[in-house]
Amino acid sequence: MKERRRAKRVEVGVPVKTAVLVHRTGRISEGRWTLSRDMSELGMYILYDTSIPVGTEVELTFDLPGVARNVLTKGVVKRVEHAVEEEWGSGGMAVEFTDVPLSSKKAINEFMEKAISA
């Protein structure tokens, strides 16, 4: 099977605050904390037991160990996987980063370089 990824991913389990952008009001929901499973320079897979529809805009806040705290990005849910009772863990969602401030982009790139070369 051919690999379809556009960027190298690394396993990383960090706490992630996920907030949903509410278009009617233009505000961001309060958000809730969960964990990441892996990430790349282009996005992150987040373990999540509540289904957020594909196409939903989200705001993510997370720390990158040894690099930066309070990394902030916005993204869009690209894929949702529902939990399967026989499997360990919960379902989750793949989020593609769409709006990444320069300081966050630099932190993500630095983290990825360190993780890939380790």
Backbone bond lengths (Angstrom), bond angles and torsions (degrees), N, CA, C in turn:
res aa  C-N    CA-C-N  psi(-1)  N-CA   C-N-CA  omega(-1)  CA-C   N-CA-C  phi
1 M - - - 1.454 - - 1.527 109.70 -
2 K 1.283 117.54 131.71 1.459 122.89 -177.72 1.529 111.27 -76.09
3 E 1.325 115.68 134.62 1.459 122.01 177.63 1.530 108.75 -71.57
4 R 1.350 116.71 129.21 1.462 120.79 -177.16 1.524 112.95 -102.87
5 R 1.306 118.22 -3.78 1.465 120.65 -176.03 1.524 111.67 -67.34
6 R 1.330 114.48 142.32 1.460 120.31 178.82 1.522 112.14 -92.16
7 A 1.353 116.77 -11.34 1.462 120.64 -177.97 1.521 109.56 -147.74
8 K 1.322 115.94 150.43 1.462 122.35 178.65 1.526 109.48 -65.35
9 R 1.347 116.02 135.98 1.463 122.24 177.70 1.517 109.79 -107.37
10 V 1.337 115.48 150.44 1.461 121.37 173.55 1.522 108.35 -128.87
11 E 1.328 115.57 145.45 1.458 119.67 175.31 1.514 108.36 -72.60
12 V 1.317 116.07 130.19 1.460 120.69 177.65 1.521 108.46 -155.10
13 G 1.312 116.12 120.22 1.456 121.15 179.05 1.513 110.18 -105.36
14 V 1.311 116.08 90.97 1.469 121.12 178.83 1.520 109.47 -119.12
15 P 1.327 117.11 149.29 1.470 118.95 174.37 1.528 110.31 -62.11
16 V 1.332 115.46 136.36 1.469 121.62 -179.80 1.522 108.29 -131.09
17 K 1.328 116.51 127.24 1.462 120.54 172.62 1.521 107.14 -90.98
18 T 1.322 115.83 121.29 1.468 121.99 -177.52 1.518 108.99 -112.08
19 A 1.321 116.74 119.89 1.461 122.24 177.57 1.519 108.44 -120.92
20 V 1.320 116.31 142.85 1.470 121.70 -177.55 1.525 109.40 -98.24
21 L 1.325 116.44 134.30 1.455 121.76 176.08 1.526 108.44 -78.52
22 V 1.315 116.67 123.52 1.468 121.85 179.90 1.521 107.37 -98.61
23 H 1.330 116.60 108.58 1.468 120.68 -173.54 1.521 114.08 -66.19
24 R 1.316 117.61 -33.79 1.477 118.65 -177.44 1.527 110.92 -59.37
25 T 1.332 116.07 -37.39 1.461 119.53 -176.35 1.514 112.27 -106.10
26 G 1.342 116.82 -16.31 1.451 119.90 -176.58 1.520 112.47 77.17
27 R 1.336 116.44 6.47 1.462 120.07 -178.55 1.521 110.55 -98.74
28 I 1.294 114.70 166.83 1.461 122.73 178.04 1.525 107.83 -102.83
29 S 1.345 117.33 137.00 1.464 120.19 176.17 1.523 109.37 -63.34
30 E 1.314 116.47 166.26 1.460 121.38 -178.41 1.523 111.43 -59.77
31 G 1.294 117.57 -33.08 1.454 121.61 178.26 1.517 112.81 87.44
32 R 1.336 114.83 163.93 1.457 119.45 176.50 1.516 109.29 -144.73
33 W 1.327 115.10 154.43 1.454 121.47 -177.49 1.518 111.14 -89.51
34 T 1.317 116.04 140.21 1.452 123.80 174.99 1.530 107.18 -150.14
35 L 1.325 118.50 -162.51 1.466 121.80 -179.10 1.520 111.37 -123.44
36 S 1.316 114.79 150.66 1.461 119.68 171.93 1.524 108.69 -86.69
37 R 1.326 115.93 158.51 1.470 121.29 173.56 1.525 110.07 -107.42
38 D 1.332 115.72 -42.18 1.461 120.73 177.91 1.518 108.80 -158.88
39 M 1.337 114.68 169.58 1.461 118.68 179.11 1.521 110.21 -155.47
40 S 1.320 114.09 164.95 1.460 122.84 172.51 1.525 106.28 -138.69
41 E 1.318 116.16 -176.95 1.462 119.43 176.13 1.523 111.80 -68.05
42 L 1.340 116.59 -16.48 1.463 121.33 -175.32 1.520 114.45 -102.90
43 G 1.347 117.76 -14.44 1.448 118.35 -176.86 1.516 113.13 -179.92
44 M 1.330 115.13 -174.34 1.457 121.87 -174.74 1.516 109.65 -147.63
45 Y 1.339 116.23 143.61 1.461 121.00 172.61 1.521 106.41 -100.26
46 I 1.334 116.07 127.66 1.464 121.92 -174.84 1.517 109.39 -119.20
47 L 1.335 116.73 129.96 1.456 121.32 174.67 1.519 107.41 -72.31
48 Y 1.323 116.88 127.79 1.461 120.55 -173.45 1.517 108.45 -154.02
49 D 1.316 117.50 128.00 1.461 119.91 -175.77 1.523 113.36 -96.99
50 T 1.318 116.96 1.62 1.461 121.86 177.03 1.524 107.46 -114.20
51 S 1.298 116.78 133.18 1.453 120.06 -177.22 1.527 111.24 -76.14
52 I 1.302 114.84 122.96 1.461 121.63 172.54 1.529 104.94 -109.88
53 P 1.308 118.95 126.34 1.470 120.73 -174.53 1.532 113.86 -60.53
54 V 1.320 115.79 145.00 1.456 121.81 172.82 1.527 107.59 -55.68
55 G 1.321 116.73 138.69 1.459 121.87 -179.27 1.513 113.82 94.82
56 T 1.343 117.68 -10.46 1.465 121.29 -179.81 1.527 109.94 -71.08
57 E 1.328 116.47 135.50 1.461 121.19 175.88 1.524 109.10 -84.60
58 V 1.334 115.54 135.54 1.461 121.04 -179.26 1.525 109.75 -131.90
59 E 1.324 114.52 159.19 1.453 121.80 173.23 1.520 106.82 -116.45
60 L 1.329 117.88 129.20 1.451 122.68 -177.61 1.524 109.89 -115.51
61 T 1.318 116.02 138.39 1.459 122.54 174.91 1.518 107.10 -129.22
62 F 1.339 117.49 128.64 1.462 120.79 -178.05 1.524 110.18 -157.52
63 D 1.341 115.45 162.34 1.455 122.56 174.96 1.517 108.35 -102.77
64 L 1.314 117.12 148.03 1.459 122.33 174.33 1.522 107.41 -114.50
65 P 1.328 117.63 110.88 1.462 122.28 -174.47 1.531 112.77 -51.22
66 G 1.332 115.46 128.35 1.451 121.51 177.94 1.508 115.23 76.09
67 V 1.339 117.40 2.74 1.469 119.69 -176.65 1.526 112.19 -127.31
68 A 1.329 117.76 -59.07 1.471 119.48 -173.20 1.519 111.25 -157.06
69 R 1.321 114.35 154.28 1.458 121.65 174.66 1.524 108.76 -111.39
70 N 1.323 115.22 153.29 1.465 122.28 176.19 1.530 113.55 55.23
71 V 1.327 115.55 47.77 1.464 120.53 174.22 1.528 106.61 -70.70
72 L 1.319 116.42 130.98 1.465 121.58 -176.48 1.523 109.22 -119.66
73 T 1.332 116.40 131.11 1.460 121.24 174.59 1.522 108.87 -141.97
74 K 1.298 115.68 159.27 1.464 121.14 167.65 1.519 106.04 -114.58
75 G 1.321 115.21 153.13 1.447 119.04 -178.65 1.506 111.25 -159.03
76 V 1.328 114.46 -177.59 1.460 120.95 179.38 1.532 107.89 -129.97
77 V 1.337 115.19 138.13 1.465 120.85 178.15 1.529 107.79 -69.83
78 K 1.339 115.96 121.66 1.466 121.42 -178.02 1.515 112.51 -102.69
79 R 1.338 117.00 -29.08 1.466 120.95 -177.98 1.517 108.97 -152.21
80 V 1.339 115.97 142.50 1.464 121.78 178.12 1.521 107.93 -124.05
81 E 1.330 116.12 133.34 1.458 121.65 175.43 1.515 107.64 -118.92
82 H 1.316 116.00 125.96 1.462 120.63 -179.21 1.519 109.83 -85.83
83 A 1.326 116.21 149.04 1.463 121.68 -179.31 1.518 110.30 -63.99
84 V 1.319 115.00 143.74 1.461 122.07 174.45 1.528 105.61 -117.23
85 E 1.324 117.06 121.02 1.460 121.23 -173.21 1.517 113.63 -53.22
86 E 1.346 118.12 -36.47 1.452 120.17 -177.08 1.523 112.35 -70.67
87 E 1.317 117.08 -22.68 1.452 120.80 -178.69 1.519 110.54 -91.04
88 W 1.330 114.86 150.47 1.454 119.34 177.27 1.525 109.25 -70.20
89 G 1.299 115.78 145.17 1.453 120.91 173.73 1.506 113.74 88.53
90 S 1.295 114.24 -167.05 1.458 120.65 -176.59 1.516 109.83 -116.00
91 G 1.293 115.49 -177.57 1.452 120.83 173.99 1.519 109.16 -75.16
92 G 1.293 114.77 -171.16 1.452 117.46 -179.87 1.510 111.44 -171.23
93 M 1.333 113.99 -171.79 1.460 119.25 -178.52 1.517 110.08 -147.97
94 A 1.318 114.15 145.12 1.453 121.68 174.54 1.525 107.55 -94.34
95 V 1.328 116.01 126.33 1.460 121.67 -179.55 1.524 108.75 -116.82
96 E 1.325 115.89 126.09 1.464 121.45 174.96 1.529 107.98 -92.69
97 F 1.334 116.40 127.19 1.459 120.13 177.47 1.528 109.38 -66.44
98 T 1.341 116.53 134.19 1.465 120.44 179.12 1.518 112.93 -121.23
99 D 1.313 117.53 -27.64 1.464 122.14 -178.17 1.517 107.41 -139.87
100 V 1.345 115.51 104.55 1.460 120.91 -175.64 1.524 108.43 -124.77
101 P 1.340 117.41 113.76 1.461 119.22 177.01 1.533 110.51 -57.54
102 L 1.314 117.81 152.79 1.457 122.68 -175.59 1.529 112.18 -54.50
103 S 1.334 117.82 -43.28 1.473 120.29 -178.80 1.532 110.73 -63.59
104 S 1.327 117.38 -37.63 1.468 121.20 177.71 1.523 110.78 -70.28
105 K 1.337 116.72 -39.89 1.466 121.15 178.61 1.527 110.28 -61.18
106 K 1.325 116.61 -43.50 1.465 120.83 178.91 1.526 110.45 -63.04
107 A 1.340 117.54 -42.41 1.460 121.55 -179.97 1.528 111.10 -64.33
108 I 1.331 117.37 -43.66 1.465 121.51 179.20 1.534 109.98 -63.27
109 N 1.329 117.07 -45.83 1.462 120.52 179.78 1.527 111.36 -61.34
110 E 1.328 117.23 -43.98 1.466 121.54 179.08 1.529 110.69 -62.55
111 F 1.330 116.25 -44.70 1.462 120.39 179.28 1.528 110.70 -61.05
112 M 1.330 116.61 -45.85 1.450 120.72 -178.73 1.532 111.49 -63.34
113 E 1.325 117.60 -42.23 1.459 120.97 178.52 1.525 110.86 -59.86
114 K 1.333 116.65 -45.48 1.472 120.93 179.42 1.522 111.03 -64.68
115 A 1.328 116.94 -43.08 1.472 120.96 -176.73 1.526 111.24 -68.28
116 I 1.319 117.55 -40.11 1.467 121.07 -178.61 1.524 111.12 -70.19
117 S 1.331 116.87 -36.44 1.464 119.54 -178.03 1.528 113.14 -82.73
118 A 1.327 117.27 -9.87 1.476 120.54 -178.39 1.511 112.22 -73.14
